[in-house]
């Protein structure tokens, strides 16, 4: 065993690598610290076993050490590649997809362990212990050559490509750091290449483990500075170097500046103020996210983002200083525009002139104009700083403003180098005033361009987007001013027309404010007020004070009622003399503006004639009511004083007729029969008259009951028996004994009596009358059919109208009032039924009573 040879160097190197692994073990929570821990640990394991291999003389142990050190030899390139991937933040592989990189080393180690059975890793191995150094030499097999060497070199090459890419993309300080990192990180593999190409101390030694020690020491010493590159500074350079915004990156505590683009460095130089870089960074650390600050005549807004770069093992802060100077200027211009708008008056041209003055000041224009196209003329209605001799009206053709209007574009138009355009000859102002730049925007009214707001410059100018936006906004304000002007004109015209209507009104119209002072009064009310109270009423006068003292409380209460928001109408009387009094209907309406009552309006109409007519009508109605009451009393007298005598006459006539027949006195019998016939007919008329009067006066009381039609018909046929016999009429009674109706019994009897009596009257001698009933859809249809003279179409139209009822005589010249049919129809409707008629001249008539059926009454 030779403890003083090269093997001791590798053992000491192994100790240093283990110490480095312990250093990085404290940073294992950081992705870079974690992978460096594995890298140093694997290199230390290789260096330890390689050192023992060089020292020991036992061939058996050397074979074992060779097999045990091989996992470190194969995995070191993989650990190194993962380190480069995490350092450069490359998307080449994610953390979860690096495990498969170890599959080939694992397979190669398995082939090494089983090599005695297949001889694929190496074909022959010889252990040499001469010259005091033990080492193993072997003839490479296909696995070693293809899988081991090719894979390891490919992995190393991939890492070197990523590092070279960092150098290519980085700039300034970042590029120097990347070059240094490339050299230190690839140093072990440079030594490995020397060994591969046979450049070896003692002809056998592999100094690659020593290279990892150098790499580890450099990375440990510069570990804090490596974080400067953990945010991919070469990518930052590509993203931010040429941006107008200043960009800086610091550590999370803000103690170290890690990156600054060109604008950021310029900002820092200004912030230092000859007090050092630390002072500038301190100023930055005092800023909050979205905070605004001004410096060097510029305005900035800082945007701060905390970056969780846990994959790179650190946390950073990204500062972006956005130059908002143009925005601040735009805000200032908008504020000036707003302030100008607040000074607007009623004169539109003056208001537009203020806007032109503001534009001239902001843009530094030589002159500003508001040109309107009216017909074929271009007319300047407002201007600012117009030069002497400027012509305010000219033919529109050829002028720049005319072309801007015709283009109908709602965006601003600017033209430079006017002296080199056709406008030099077509627009007289270009040559006359030496104009070089024109800036204008059309003004629209009702969707059509009608004018322009324009500025002219004797020098060539360019304009920012914010300036063009401001001009477009001014165009919009001008358009609103023109629309307001038109609206005011319409309002004034409406007010004039409205006042003309009010003044020409024959009604009294006036209004007062909340203090009862007159705000408007038309001539009609002035005249009426003068006639009533001898007061010349004018606007501004307190109307309460002009009234007689006796009327003031009444009118004050009326005004106060309206001031509470109530709309009402009242009738007032105004005595003009002892004999003349006017009656005025007054409508009171509160005037409400924005939810607040600001006054009261009054509309008074002279309704004296209407009022007096209504009073006369009321008196007429009262008189008519009295007459109706007298009529009802007359009918009551008829009812009580005539019915009994008629009943006596009918009864006595029947007795006389019977006695005369017994005694054979034909003359007396005929007289008695005649008296009986006349009495019954007159009694029927009397009954109809009494029923009709009750219906008309509303005193008829109906009592709905179940009425059996066959019984009512039998009674009425018995009552009409004498007339039937006189005309030798055949009665065919087909009324169903089971049919009953729900109605007032007395009403049904009156209707049946009148229908049968009417059929007898208009039937010829020896004629026939058919009575029948039918049940249909919960109604009973009771029909009385005769085959007499019938009724014409014209007479049917007036059959149930009292004022047009035709007077018709019967077939034997019988007379009648026609009241029976009218009464029958009204009684049918009172009982929720109908009376129908069907008749043809010369063929007879059929009258049908329709009433609600009582189906279960006699079932």
KEVO-26296 format. One line per 2 residues: for each residue y, x, z of C-alpha. Coordinates in Angstrom, 1 decimal. Last residue first. Example, Ala and Ser with C-alpha at 12.3 -4.5 7.8 and 13.67 -1.06 7.14 Angstrom:
2
-1.1:13.7:7.1  -4.5:12.3:7.8
***
This chain:
859
13.9:-139.3:-13.7  16.6:-141.6:-12.5
19.1:-139.2:-10.9  17.5:-136.0:-12.1
19.4:-135.7:-15.4  22.9:-136.6:-14.1
24.4:-135.9:-17.4  28.0:-134.6:-17.9
30.0:-137.1:-20.0  30.5:-137.6:-23.8
31.8:-141.0:-24.9  31.3:-141.8:-28.5
33.4:-144.2:-30.6  31.7:-145.2:-33.9
33.7:-147.1:-36.6  33.1:-149.5:-39.5
32.3:-149.2:-43.1  35.4:-150.7:-44.8
37.6:-147.6:-44.0  35.5:-144.8:-42.5
35.3:-144.0:-38.8  34.1:-141.3:-36.4
35.7:-141.1:-33.0  35.0:-138.8:-30.1
36.0:-139.3:-26.4  35.4:-136.2:-24.2
34.3:-135.4:-20.7  35.5:-133.6:-17.6
36.1:-136.9:-15.7  39.8:-136.6:-16.3
39.0:-136.0:-19.9  37.2:-139.3:-20.2
40.0:-141.1:-18.3  42.6:-139.8:-20.8
40.5:-140.8:-23.8  39.8:-144.3:-22.4
43.5:-144.8:-21.6  44.5:-144.0:-25.1
41.8:-146.3:-26.4  42.9:-149.2:-24.2
46.7:-148.8:-24.8  46.3:-150.0:-28.4
48.6:-153.0:-27.4  46.5:-155.7:-28.9
46.5:-158.7:-31.4  43.6:-160.6:-32.8
44.1:-161.6:-36.5  40.4:-162.7:-36.8
39.3:-159.2:-38.1  41.5:-157.6:-35.5
45.1:-156.6:-35.8  46.4:-153.0:-35.9
49.4:-151.5:-34.3  49.2:-147.8:-35.0
49.7:-145.4:-32.0  52.6:-143.1:-32.8
54.4:-142.9:-29.5  51.2:-143.4:-27.5
49.2:-140.9:-29.4  45.4:-141.4:-29.3
45.0:-143.1:-32.7  47.7:-141.1:-34.4
45.3:-138.9:-36.5  42.8:-141.8:-36.9
45.6:-144.0:-38.4  46.1:-141.4:-41.2
42.4:-141.2:-41.9  42.0:-145.0:-42.1
40.1:-146.9:-39.5  37.1:-149.2:-40.0
36.9:-152.8:-41.1  33.8:-153.8:-39.3
30.3:-152.2:-38.9  30.5:-151.4:-35.2
29.1:-148.5:-33.3  29.6:-147.9:-29.5
28.1:-144.4:-28.6  27.2:-143.0:-25.2
26.4:-139.2:-25.5  25.0:-137.9:-22.2
25.4:-134.2:-21.6  23.1:-131.5:-20.2
22.4:-130.1:-23.7  21.9:-133.4:-25.5
20.8:-136.8:-24.0  21.4:-139.8:-26.2
22.8:-143.3:-25.6  23.0:-146.4:-27.7
25.2:-149.5:-28.2  25.0:-151.1:-31.7
27.5:-153.9:-32.7  26.6:-156.4:-35.4
28.5:-158.8:-37.6  28.2:-162.6:-37.7
32.0:-162.7:-37.8  33.5:-159.4:-38.7
33.9:-156.6:-36.2  37.3:-155.1:-35.4
37.9:-157.0:-32.2  34.3:-156.8:-31.0
34.3:-153.0:-31.4  37.6:-152.7:-29.5
36.3:-154.9:-26.6  33.1:-152.7:-26.4
35.1:-149.5:-26.4  37.6:-150.9:-23.9
35.0:-152.2:-21.5  33.0:-149.0:-21.7
36.1:-146.9:-20.8  37.1:-149.2:-17.9
33.5:-149.1:-16.5  33.3:-145.3:-16.8
36.6:-144.9:-14.9  35.5:-147.3:-12.2
32.3:-145.3:-11.7  34.0:-141.9:-11.5
31.7:-139.4:-13.1  28.3:-137.8:-13.1
26.3:-139.5:-15.8  23.0:-141.5:-16.0
20.5:-142.0:-18.7  17.2:-143.5:-17.5
17.8:-147.1:-18.7  18.3:-145.7:-22.2
21.1:-147.6:-24.0  19.7:-149.3:-27.1
21.7:-152.6:-26.8  22.0:-154.4:-30.1
24.8:-157.0:-29.9  24.9:-159.6:-32.7
28.3:-161.1:-33.2  28.7:-164.8:-33.6
32.5:-164.3:-33.4  33.0:-166.8:-30.6
29.7:-165.8:-29.0  30.8:-162.2:-28.7
34.1:-163.3:-27.3  32.5:-165.4:-24.6
30.0:-162.7:-23.7  32.6:-160.0:-23.1
32.2:-160.0:-19.2  28.4:-160.2:-19.6
28.6:-157.3:-22.0  30.7:-155.3:-19.5
28.1:-155.9:-16.7  25.2:-154.9:-18.9
27.0:-151.7:-20.1  27.7:-150.6:-16.6
24.1:-151.1:-15.6  22.7:-149.3:-18.6
25.1:-146.4:-18.0  23.8:-145.5:-14.5
26.6:-143.7:-12.7  26.0:-140.8:-10.3
29.2:-140.3:-8.5  32.5:-138.4:-8.8
35.3:-140.2:-7.0  38.5:-140.1:-8.9
41.8:-140.9:-7.3  44.5:-142.1:-9.7
47.9:-141.4:-8.2  48.9:-138.8:-10.7
51.8:-140.9:-12.0  50.4:-141.0:-15.5
46.8:-141.8:-14.5  48.0:-144.5:-12.1
50.2:-146.0:-14.8  47.2:-145.9:-17.2
45.0:-147.7:-14.8  47.6:-150.5:-14.2
48.2:-151.0:-17.9  44.5:-151.1:-18.7
43.9:-153.7:-16.0  46.8:-155.8:-17.2
45.5:-155.6:-20.8  42.1:-156.6:-19.6
43.6:-159.5:-17.6  45.5:-160.6:-20.7
42.3:-160.8:-22.7  40.5:-162.6:-19.9
43.4:-165.1:-19.5  43.6:-165.8:-23.2
39.9:-166.5:-23.4  39.8:-168.7:-20.3
42.9:-170.7:-21.4  41.3:-171.3:-24.8
38.0:-172.3:-23.2  39.8:-174.7:-20.9
41.7:-176.3:-23.8  38.4:-176.5:-25.8
36.6:-178.1:-22.9  39.5:-180.6:-22.3
39.2:-181.7:-25.9  35.4:-181.9:-25.8
35.2:-184.2:-22.9  31.4:-184.5:-22.7
31.5:-185.1:-18.9  29.2:-182.1:-18.3
31.1:-180.0:-20.8  34.4:-180.9:-19.3
33.1:-180.0:-15.9  32.0:-176.5:-17.1
35.2:-175.7:-18.9  37.2:-176.8:-15.9
35.2:-174.5:-13.7  35.5:-171.5:-16.1
39.2:-172.2:-16.4  39.6:-172.2:-12.6
37.9:-168.8:-12.3  40.0:-167.3:-15.0
43.2:-168.8:-13.6  42.3:-167.7:-10.1
41.5:-164.1:-11.2  44.8:-164.1:-13.1
46.7:-165.3:-10.0  45.1:-162.5:-7.9
45.8:-159.8:-10.4  49.5:-160.7:-10.8
51.1:-160.2:-7.4  49.2:-157.1:-6.1
48.9:-155.0:-9.2  52.2:-156.3:-10.7
54.0:-155.4:-7.5  52.4:-151.9:-7.6
53.4:-151.6:-11.2  57.0:-152.4:-10.2
56.9:-149.9:-7.3  55.6:-147.2:-9.7
58.4:-147.9:-12.1  60.9:-147.6:-9.2
59.5:-144.2:-8.3  59.6:-143.2:-12.0
63.3:-144.3:-12.0  64.0:-142.2:-8.9
62.3:-139.2:-10.5  64.3:-139.7:-13.6
67.6:-139.8:-11.6  66.6:-136.5:-9.8
65.7:-135.0:-13.1  69.0:-136.0:-14.5
70.8:-134.5:-11.5  68.9:-131.3:-12.0
69.8:-131.3:-15.7  73.5:-131.8:-14.8
73.3:-128.8:-12.4  71.5:-126.8:-15.1
74.3:-127.6:-17.6  76.9:-126.6:-15.0
75.2:-123.2:-14.5  74.8:-122.6:-18.2
78.4:-123.5:-18.8  79.5:-121.2:-15.9
77.1:-118.4:-16.9  79.7:-115.6:-17.2
77.7:-112.4:-17.2  78.2:-109.5:-14.8
76.5:-106.1:-15.3  77.0:-103.7:-12.4
76.2:-100.0:-12.1  75.8:-98.2:-8.8
76.3:-94.6:-7.8  74.7:-91.1:-7.2
71.4:-92.2:-5.8  69.2:-89.1:-5.6
65.7:-88.7:-7.2  67.0:-86.3:-9.8
69.7:-88.7:-10.8  69.5:-92.4:-9.7
72.2:-95.0:-10.6  71.4:-98.1:-8.6
71.2:-101.4:-10.6  73.0:-104.6:-9.7
72.8:-107.6:-12.1  75.5:-110.1:-11.5
75.4:-113.8:-12.6  79.0:-115.1:-12.6
80.0:-118.8:-11.9  83.6:-119.4:-12.6
85.5:-122.1:-10.7  88.3:-124.3:-12.2
89.8:-127.4:-10.5  91.5:-125.8:-7.4
92.2:-122.7:-9.4  90.4:-119.5:-10.5
87.6:-119.8:-8.0  85.0:-117.0:-8.5
81.4:-117.9:-7.8  78.7:-115.3:-7.4
75.0:-115.5:-8.4  72.8:-112.5:-7.4
70.5:-110.0:-9.1  68.6:-107.1:-7.5
67.8:-103.4:-7.8  67.3:-101.7:-4.5
67.8:-97.9:-4.2  69.5:-97.8:-0.7
72.8:-97.5:-2.5  72.1:-101.0:-3.9
72.1:-102.6:-0.5  75.2:-100.7:0.5
77.1:-102.2:-2.5  76.0:-105.7:-1.6
76.9:-105.2:2.0  80.3:-104.0:1.0
80.7:-107.0:-1.2  80.2:-109.5:1.6
82.2:-107.5:4.1  85.2:-107.2:1.7
85.3:-110.9:0.6  87.5:-112.2:3.5
89.8:-109.2:3.3  90.7:-110.0:-0.3
89.3:-107.3:-2.6  91.3:-104.2:-3.8
90.1:-102.0:-0.9  86.5:-102.6:-1.8
87.1:-101.4:-5.4  88.2:-97.9:-4.3
90.3:-96.9:-7.4  89.2:-93.8:-9.4
88.9:-95.7:-12.7  91.4:-98.6:-13.0
91.5:-102.2:-11.9  94.9:-104.0:-12.3
94.7:-106.5:-9.4  95.7:-110.2:-9.5
92.5:-111.2:-7.7  90.8:-113.6:-10.0
92.8:-113.2:-13.2  93.2:-109.5:-12.9
89.5:-109.1:-12.1  88.6:-111.2:-15.2
90.8:-109.0:-17.4  89.6:-105.8:-16.0
86.0:-107.0:-16.3  86.4:-107.8:-20.0
88.3:-104.5:-20.6  85.4:-102.3:-19.4
85.2:-100.5:-16.0  83.8:-97.1:-15.3
83.8:-94.7:-12.3  85.3:-97.1:-9.8
85.3:-95.7:-6.3  82.8:-97.3:-3.9
82.3:-94.0:-2.0  78.8:-93.7:-3.5
80.2:-94.0:-7.0  81.1:-97.2:-8.8
80.2:-98.8:-12.0  81.6:-101.6:-14.2
80.5:-104.1:-16.9  81.8:-107.7:-17.3
80.3:-109.5:-20.3  82.1:-110.2:-23.5
81.1:-106.7:-24.7  83.5:-104.9:-27.0
84.3:-102.2:-24.4  80.6:-101.7:-23.6
79.6:-101.4:-27.2  82.5:-99.0:-27.9
81.5:-97.0:-24.8  77.9:-96.8:-26.1
79.1:-95.7:-29.6  81.3:-93.0:-28.0
78.5:-91.9:-25.7  76.0:-91.8:-28.5
78.4:-89.7:-30.6  78.9:-87.3:-27.7
75.2:-87.1:-27.1  74.5:-86.4:-30.7
77.2:-83.7:-30.7  75.7:-82.3:-27.5
72.3:-82.2:-29.1  73.6:-80.4:-32.2
75.3:-77.8:-29.9  72.1:-77.5:-27.9
70.1:-76.8:-31.0  72.6:-74.2:-32.1
72.4:-72.6:-28.6  68.6:-72.7:-28.7
68.6:-70.9:-32.0  71.0:-68.3:-30.6
68.6:-67.8:-27.6  65.7:-67.4:-30.1
67.6:-64.8:-32.1  68.4:-63.0:-28.9
64.7:-62.8:-28.1  64.0:-61.4:-31.6
66.7:-58.8:-31.0  65.1:-57.9:-27.6
61.6:-57.6:-29.3  63.1:-55.3:-31.9
64.5:-53.1:-29.1  61.2:-53.1:-27.2
59.4:-52.1:-30.4  61.7:-49.1:-30.8
64.3:-48.8:-33.5  65.2:-46.1:-36.0
68.7:-45.4:-37.2  70.5:-44.0:-40.2
74.3:-43.7:-39.6  77.0:-46.1:-40.6
75.3:-48.8:-38.6  75.1:-52.6:-39.1
73.9:-55.3:-36.8  72.5:-58.8:-37.7
71.9:-62.2:-36.2  70.9:-64.3:-39.2
71.3:-68.0:-40.3  69.5:-71.1:-41.6
65.8:-70.3:-41.4  63.8:-73.5:-41.3
61.4:-74.7:-38.5  63.9:-77.3:-37.1
66.6:-74.6:-36.9  65.6:-71.0:-37.3
67.7:-67.8:-36.8  66.7:-64.9:-39.0
66.6:-61.3:-37.7  68.8:-58.4:-38.7
69.0:-54.6:-38.7  70.9:-52.8:-41.4
71.3:-49.0:-41.7  73.4:-46.8:-43.9
76.8:-48.6:-44.2  79.7:-46.9:-45.8
82.2:-49.7:-45.0  83.1:-50.8:-48.5
79.9:-49.6:-50.2  77.6:-51.6:-47.9
80.0:-54.5:-47.4  80.0:-55.5:-51.1
76.3:-56.4:-51.1  74.9:-56.3:-54.7
76.0:-52.7:-55.7  75.0:-50.7:-52.7
72.4:-53.3:-52.0  70.3:-51.9:-54.8
69.3:-49.1:-52.4  70.3:-45.4:-52.0
73.4:-46.1:-49.9  71.3:-48.4:-47.7
69.3:-45.4:-46.5  67.7:-47.4:-43.8
66.6:-51.1:-43.8  65.7:-53.1:-40.7
64.1:-56.6:-40.6  63.3:-58.4:-37.4
60.5:-60.9:-37.2  60.4:-64.7:-37.9
60.0:-64.2:-41.6  61.6:-66.8:-43.8
62.1:-64.3:-46.7  65.1:-66.4:-47.9
67.0:-65.8:-44.7  66.5:-62.0:-44.8
67.5:-62.1:-48.5  70.8:-63.9:-47.7
71.4:-61.5:-44.8  71.2:-58.6:-47.3
73.9:-60.0:-49.5  73.2:-60.3:-53.2
73.7:-64.1:-53.4  75.4:-65.6:-50.4
78.8:-66.1:-52.0  81.4:-65.0:-49.5
83.1:-66.2:-46.3  84.1:-64.0:-43.3
85.7:-61.2:-45.5  86.3:-58.1:-43.3
89.8:-56.8:-43.8  89.8:-54.8:-40.6
86.3:-54.0:-39.3  84.3:-56.6:-37.3
83.8:-55.3:-33.7  81.8:-58.3:-32.7
81.3:-61.4:-34.9  80.9:-65.2:-34.8
80.9:-67.9:-37.6  80.4:-65.5:-40.5
79.8:-67.7:-43.6  77.4:-67.0:-46.4
78.0:-69.6:-49.2  75.5:-71.2:-51.7
75.0:-74.2:-49.5  75.8:-73.2:-45.9
74.1:-69.9:-45.0  75.2:-68.9:-41.5
76.1:-65.3:-40.5  76.3:-64.1:-36.9
77.6:-60.6:-37.0  77.5:-57.2:-35.2
79.5:-54.1:-35.8  79.2:-50.3:-35.5
76.0:-50.6:-33.5  75.3:-48.7:-30.3
72.1:-50.7:-29.8  72.9:-51.8:-26.2
76.6:-52.2:-26.6  76.5:-53.9:-30.0
73.7:-56.2:-28.8  75.8:-57.3:-25.7
78.9:-57.9:-28.0  76.7:-60.0:-30.3
75.4:-62.1:-27.3  79.0:-62.7:-26.1
80.0:-63.8:-29.6  77.1:-66.3:-29.6
78.5:-67.9:-26.5  82.0:-68.1:-28.0
80.5:-69.7:-31.1  78.6:-72.3:-29.0
81.6:-73.4:-27.0  80.3:-75.3:-23.9
80.2:-72.2:-21.7  77.7:-69.4:-21.3
78.1:-67.0:-18.4  74.5:-67.3:-17.2
73.4:-66.2:-20.7  75.2:-62.9:-20.3
73.4:-62.2:-17.0  70.1:-63.0:-18.6
70.8:-60.6:-21.5  71.9:-57.9:-19.1
68.6:-58.4:-17.1  66.7:-58.2:-20.4
68.4:-55.0:-21.3  67.6:-53.5:-17.9
64.0:-54.6:-18.2  63.8:-52.9:-21.7
65.3:-49.8:-20.2  62.7:-49.9:-17.4
60.0:-50.4:-20.0  61.3:-47.4:-22.1
61.3:-45.3:-18.9  57.8:-46.4:-18.0
56.2:-43.0:-18.3  52.7:-43.5:-16.9
51.7:-40.9:-14.3  48.0:-40.9:-14.3
46.4:-39.4:-11.1  42.6:-39.1:-10.8
41.2:-38.4:-7.4  37.9:-36.7:-6.7
34.7:-37.1:-4.8  32.0:-34.3:-4.9
28.4:-33.4:-5.5  28.4:-33.7:-9.3
26.2:-36.7:-9.3  28.3:-38.0:-6.4
31.3:-38.1:-8.6  32.8:-41.1:-6.9
36.2:-41.1:-8.6  39.2:-42.6:-6.7
41.8:-43.9:-9.2  45.5:-43.6:-8.8
48.0:-45.1:-11.2  51.5:-43.8:-10.8
54.5:-45.5:-12.4  57.1:-43.2:-13.8
60.8:-43.5:-14.7  62.7:-40.7:-16.4
66.1:-39.1:-15.8  64.5:-36.0:-14.2
62.6:-38.0:-11.7  62.2:-41.7:-10.9
59.4:-43.3:-8.9  57.2:-46.4:-9.2
54.2:-47.0:-7.0  51.1:-48.5:-8.7
48.8:-46.6:-6.3  50.7:-44.9:-3.5
52.7:-41.7:-3.7  52.9:-39.2:-0.8
50.1:-37.1:-2.3  52.3:-36.4:-5.4
55.2:-35.0:-3.3  52.6:-32.8:-1.6
51.4:-31.6:-5.0  55.0:-30.6:-5.9
55.5:-28.8:-2.6  52.2:-26.9:-3.0
53.4:-25.6:-6.4  56.3:-23.7:-4.8
59.8:-24.5:-3.6  61.7:-23.8:-6.8
62.2:-27.5:-7.4  58.4:-27.9:-7.4
58.7:-31.4:-8.8  60.0:-30.2:-12.2
57.1:-27.7:-12.6  54.7:-30.4:-11.5
56.0:-32.8:-14.2  55.6:-30.1:-16.9
52.1:-29.4:-15.7  51.2:-33.1:-15.9
52.6:-33.3:-19.4  50.4:-30.4:-20.5
47.3:-31.7:-18.8  46.6:-31.1:-15.1
43.3:-30.3:-13.5  41.8:-29.3:-10.2
44.8:-29.4:-7.9  43.7:-28.7:-4.4
44.6:-30.2:-1.1  44.6:-33.9:-2.2
41.9:-34.9:0.3  39.7:-36.2:-2.5
40.1:-33.1:-4.7  42.8:-33.3:-7.3
43.0:-34.4:-10.9  46.3:-34.7:-12.9
47.4:-36.6:-15.9  51.0:-36.9:-17.2
51.3:-39.7:-19.8  52.3:-38.8:-23.4
48.7:-37.9:-24.2  47.9:-34.7:-26.0
45.8:-33.0:-23.3  44.4:-36.2:-21.9
41.1:-37.1:-23.5  40.0:-33.8:-25.0
41.2:-31.8:-22.0  39.5:-34.3:-19.7
36.3:-33.8:-21.7  36.6:-30.0:-21.2
37.3:-30.7:-17.6  34.0:-32.4:-17.2
34.7:-33.8:-13.8  32.6:-31.2:-12.1
34.6:-28.3:-13.6  37.0:-27.9:-10.7
34.0:-28.5:-8.4  32.8:-25.1:-9.4
35.7:-23.7:-7.4  34.1:-24.8:-4.2
30.8:-23.1:-5.2  32.5:-19.9:-6.2
30.9:-17.6:-3.6  27.6:-19.6:-3.6
27.5:-19.7:-7.4  28.1:-15.9:-7.6
25.5:-15.2:-5.0  23.0:-17.5:-6.6
23.4:-16.0:-10.1  23.0:-12.4:-8.7
19.9:-13.6:-6.8  18.6:-15.3:-10.0
19.0:-12.0:-11.8  16.9:-10.3:-9.2
14.1:-12.7:-9.9  14.4:-11.7:-13.7
13.9:-8.0:-13.0  10.4:-7.9:-14.6
8.9:-4.5:-14.0  6.2:-3.0:-16.4
7.6:0.0:-18.3  8.8:1.7:-15.2
12.0:-0.3:-15.8  11.4:-2.8:-18.7
12.8:-3.2:-22.2  9.7:-4.6:-23.8
11.3:-7.5:-25.8  10.1:-10.1:-23.3
11.4:-8.0:-20.4  14.8:-7.8:-21.9
14.8:-11.5:-22.6  14.0:-12.2:-18.9
17.0:-10.0:-17.9  19.2:-12.2:-20.1
17.5:-15.2:-18.6  18.7:-14.2:-15.1
22.3:-13.7:-16.3  22.5:-17.1:-18.0
24.3:-18.8:-15.0  26.6:-15.9:-14.4
27.7:-15.5:-18.0  28.0:-19.2:-18.8
30.0:-19.7:-15.5  32.4:-17.0:-16.5
32.9:-18.6:-19.9  33.4:-22.0:-18.4
35.9:-20.8:-16.0  37.9:-19.2:-18.8
37.8:-22.4:-20.8  39.0:-24.5:-17.9
42.1:-22.3:-17.5  43.3:-23.1:-21.0
41.1:-25.4:-23.0  37.5:-26.8:-22.8
35.6:-28.3:-25.7  34.1:-25.1:-27.1
33.4:-23.6:-23.7  31.6:-26.7:-22.5
29.6:-26.9:-25.7  28.5:-23.3:-25.0
27.3:-24.4:-21.6  25.4:-27.4:-23.1
23.8:-25.1:-25.8  22.8:-22.6:-23.0
21.0:-25.3:-21.2  19.1:-26.4:-24.3
18.2:-22.7:-25.0  16.7:-22.3:-21.5
14.5:-25.3:-22.0  13.5:-24.1:-25.5
12.7:-20.6:-24.1  10.5:-22.1:-21.4
8.7:-24.4:-23.8  8.0:-21.7:-26.4
6.9:-19.1:-23.9  4.6:-21.3:-21.9
3.2:-23.7:-24.4  2.8:-21.7:-27.6
2.2:-18.1:-26.3  0.6:-18.9:-23.0
-1.5:-21.7:-24.3  -2.5:-19.7:-27.4
-3.8:-16.7:-25.3  -1.8:-13.7:-24.1
-3.6:-10.4:-23.5  -3.2:-9.5:-20.0
-1.6:-7.0:-17.7  -1.6:-7.1:-13.9
0.4:-4.9:-11.6  -0.1:-2.6:-8.7
2.4:0.2:-8.3  1.4:3.6:-6.7
1.0:5.4:-10.1  -2.4:3.8:-10.6
-3.2:0.2:-9.4  -3.7:-1.5:-12.8
-5.1:-4.9:-12.9  -6.5:-5.9:-16.4
-6.5:-9.5:-17.8  -8.3:-10.6:-21.0
-8.1:-13.7:-23.2  -5.0:-15.3:-21.6
-4.1:-19.0:-21.3  -6.9:-20.2:-23.6
-9.8:-18.2:-22.0  -11.9:-21.4:-21.6
-13.8:-21.2:-18.3  -12.0:-18.2:-16.7
-8.7:-19.9:-17.6  -9.1:-22.9:-15.1
-6.2:-21.9:-12.9  -4.1:-20.9:-15.8
-4.8:-24.1:-17.7  -3.8:-26.1:-14.6
-0.6:-24.0:-14.4  0.2:-24.8:-18.0
-0.3:-28.6:-17.4  2.1:-28.5:-14.5
4.7:-26.5:-16.4  4.4:-29.1:-19.3
4.8:-32.1:-17.0  7.8:-30.8:-15.2
10.3:-31.9:-17.8  8.9:-35.5:-17.4
10.7:-35.8:-14.0  14.2:-35.4:-15.6
14.5:-39.1:-16.6  15.7:-40.5:-13.3
18.6:-38.1:-13.1  19.8:-39.0:-16.5
19.2:-36.7:-19.5  21.4:-35.5:-22.4
24.4:-37.6:-21.1  26.0:-34.4:-20.0
27.9:-34.3:-16.7  28.5:-30.6:-17.4
27.3:-29.6:-13.9  24.6:-32.2:-13.8
23.1:-31.1:-17.1  23.5:-27.4:-16.2
21.6:-27.8:-12.9  18.9:-29.8:-14.6
18.5:-27.0:-17.1  18.2:-24.4:-14.3
15.5:-26.4:-12.5  13.6:-26.6:-15.7
14.0:-22.9:-16.4  12.8:-22.1:-12.8
9.7:-24.5:-13.2  7.5:-22.1:-15.2
8.0:-18.9:-13.1  7.9:-20.9:-9.8
4.5:-22.5:-10.8  3.3:-19.0:-11.8
3.7:-17.3:-8.4  0.5:-18.8:-7.0
-1.8:-17.7:-9.9  -0.4:-14.1:-9.9
-0.7:-14.0:-6.2  -4.4:-15.0:-6.4
-5.2:-12.4:-9.1  -3.3:-9.7:-7.1
-5.3:-10.7:-4.0  -8.6:-10.1:-5.8
-7.4:-6.8:-7.3  -6.5:-5.5:-3.8
-3.9:-2.8:-4.0  -0.9:-4.8:-2.6
2.7:-3.6:-3.2  3.5:-4.8:-6.7
1.8:-8.2:-6.1  3.6:-8.5:-2.8
6.9:-8.1:-4.6  5.9:-10.7:-7.2
4.9:-13.1:-4.5  8.2:-12.9:-2.7
10.3:-12.8:-6.0  8.6:-15.9:-7.3
9.0:-17.8:-4.1  12.6:-16.7:-3.9
13.3:-18.0:-7.4  11.7:-21.3:-6.6
13.8:-21.7:-3.4  17.0:-20.6:-5.2
16.5:-23.3:-7.9  15.4:-26.0:-5.4
18.5:-25.4:-3.3  20.7:-25.2:-6.5
19.4:-28.7:-7.4  20.4:-30.2:-4.1
23.8:-28.5:-3.9  24.7:-29.8:-7.4
23.7:-33.4:-6.5  25.5:-33.3:-3.2
23.5:-34.5:-0.2  21.7:-31.1:-0.4
24.9:-29.3:0.5  23.5:-27.7:3.8
20.4:-26.7:1.8  22.7:-24.7:-0.5
23.2:-22.1:2.1  19.5:-22.2:3.2
18.6:-21.6:-0.5  20.9:-18.7:-0.5
19.2:-17.3:2.6  15.9:-17.8:0.8
17.2:-15.9:-2.2  18.3:-13.0:-0.1
14.9:-12.8:1.6  13.2:-12.9:-1.8
15.5:-10.0:-3.0  14.3:-8.0:0.1
10.7:-8.7:-1.0  11.7:-7.8:-4.6
13.1:-4.5:-3.5  10.1:-3.8:-1.4
7.9:-4.1:-4.5  9.9:-1.4:-6.3
8.4:1.2:-4.0  8.8:2.1:-0.4
6.1:-0.2:1.0  3.3:1.4:-1.1
0.0:0.0:0.0
***
